[in-house]
Amino acid sequence: MSLLDLRLQDFYLSMWKRDIIKVSKLRTYIKLKTMVEQESYIKLNLSKSQRSCVAQLRCGILPLRIETGRYIGEQREERICNFCTENSIEDESHFVLDCSLYTELRNEHFKDIISDVNFLQMNNDEKLYHILINFPRKTAKYLVDAIRKNLLMYIYPIVIIIFSD
């Protein structure tokens, strides 16, 4: 690579890093994406739904309260998880690591990871990065199962209401 190419690459990288910080919606993307390169999960043989869920999580567009609350003008601190009693904002970290609705799924998909001493000493940002980068297949399977469960929790009460008349 020529000196000009290296300088252009450095210029583009610094411009990219500066610009993505300005977009609050990219909160998870900023934590995970450190270089301008193809992500390793893209090269894996994941199903379309698995790849889609991983991409949505990374881009902050999963149907979580942190995102859907924006649509109706809720302040960030009002976007509390409806599925647990932790009174936490339902963001990507809460969804993957903390929400009690998904405890059984987490134990099923991540049991060997979440019991590791090193993992337990990490903060939530580090934990989320660790499982997404180092265990993309497990994470993808977990995400598909958790999203299905999440959607059922929204749909089931509506079905009950419709058929209760």
Secondary structure as UniProt FT lines:
FT   HELIX           3..21
FT   HELIX           24..26
FT   HELIX           27..32
FT   HELIX           40..43
FT   HELIX           48..59
FT   HELIX           65..71
FT   TURN            72..73
FT   HELIX           76..78
FT   HELIX           92..93
FT   HELIX           94..98
FT   HELIX           100..102
FT   HELIX           103..114
FT   HELIX           117..120
FT   HELIX           124..134
FT   HELIX           136..163
//
